[in-house]
Amino acid sequence: MTERVRSIVARSEQLAMSADRVAVVIIIIGGALRCWWVLSASVGTIDDSAFYNGHAVDLAAGRGYLNPATGAPSAFLPPGYSLALAAVYLVTGPSVLAGAVLNVAFAVVTMVFTYLIARRAFGTGAARLATVILAAFPSQIVYTPALTPDLFFTMLVMAVLWAGLVISAETGRARFLLLGILLGVAVLTAPKVLVLAPLLVFAASREVPRRVAARRSAYVFVTMLVLLIPWTVRNAIQLDAPVFVSTNSGVNLWIGSNPEATGGWMPWDPNSDGWTYPEDEIATDREFRQRAVDYVFDHPLDWLKLTRPKLEETFRQDFSYLGHFSLVTRDKPLPGWMPGGRLRRIVNAYYDVICWAAVAGVLVLIAKRNAASISLVAAVVLLILPVVLFFGLDRYHVVVLPLFCILAAGGAAILARDVRTRIDPPRKTDPRPPRPGSAR
């Protein structure tokens, strides 16, 4: 055994011995709940989940990333999640159940990062509470079998935030390379993660000279670009166009920026009322992007007025995407004690409580001038920004739910600390030295 391997083993043993056993139990229970739900129902694919799964099947079979309408090379959806599914399908063969189990793994890792971020920001008690809230989140348990990129993307965002926010003046180059790798994979999964770039640059620039900050930022973004270049080159060769990640940004921009826009999703193809692929992706992308830009410049006030319905569509409730992706296509009925109406009420009630608790937590943290909360609140705001620019959809709030859990738990922990201090204030010690002959 080499010295390097011994060092890795020793560090792993040290990490295992220092692990918070309570948090480990919470995460195991959260994973078990998701496994139970996955194994209690075989869920098929529908709409865009069918496309993500179809791309994964094609990739695993060596056929490439293809347009299902034409069979030609495609880039209409970001490839990150399909690539992750394809890696599993190479071992298991095409299997919706295998994809769902992969989602369980993503959820477990998300809980780990939720704990780590919350512990660093607010302490162990808040970290445990945030992890409990996320582990028991009804919608996130029910959503686990859905072959959509949301759980994968959420895990990547939490990993990016962890790697970005724990950077200190003593951090070495490896941490920034890791952050660049995570950011690159996240961009391949959902390019909107680039909205976090200002926050990451700010984190890399804390308490260091400008030259050091620039070098750190360069490590991150050059590493990210190295990961993205192969896909961009592939697109340039196979699509005859320098497509950065995907060709659906123009359509998505038009959905939220046109005379008939309502703030939510709407079909871009007048010949279909469902989710469809264009036959000519490059031309469609350019056409709809130009139409959207023209509308924004010609009707700026009308476009700004769509901000409210976009946000309402995103945050109003927490159930419809579950019914669409995780319940409608089940081949087994819900348990007898859990009819659909009751499940809807539980899901939405839990979501409402956590949302309001997160708002209350933010207010408490602001009142206490808690510095650790600034980056977390900024991350939420930045992750919501694409909704305003494009369109709202209820499952778009999935990525910020772990941050809601952390903010709610952080506010509760600080309040509890203040209450304990008032009930049992710390005793003051006498700073004077004892007099000769006196007993202390």
Secondary structure by P-SEA (a helix, b strand, c coil): ccaaaaaaaaaaaaaaaacaaaaaaaaaaaaaaaaaaaaaccccccaaaaaaaaaaaaaaaccccccccccccccccccaaaaaaaaaaaaccccaaaaaaaaaaaaaaaaaaaaaaaaacccaaaaaaaaaaaaacaaaaaacccccaaaaaaaaaaaaaaaaaaccccccaaaaaaaaaaaaaaaaaccccccaaaaaaaaaaccccaaaaaaaaaaaaaaaaaaaaaaaaaaaaaaccccccccaaaaaaaaaccccccccccccccccccbbbbccaaaaaaaaaaaaaaaaaacaaaaaaaaaaaaaaacccccccccccccccccccccccccaaaaaaaaaaaaaaaaaaaaaaaaaaaaaccccaaaaaaaaaaaacccccbbbbccccccaaaaaaaaaaaaaaaaaaaaaaaaccccccccccccccccc
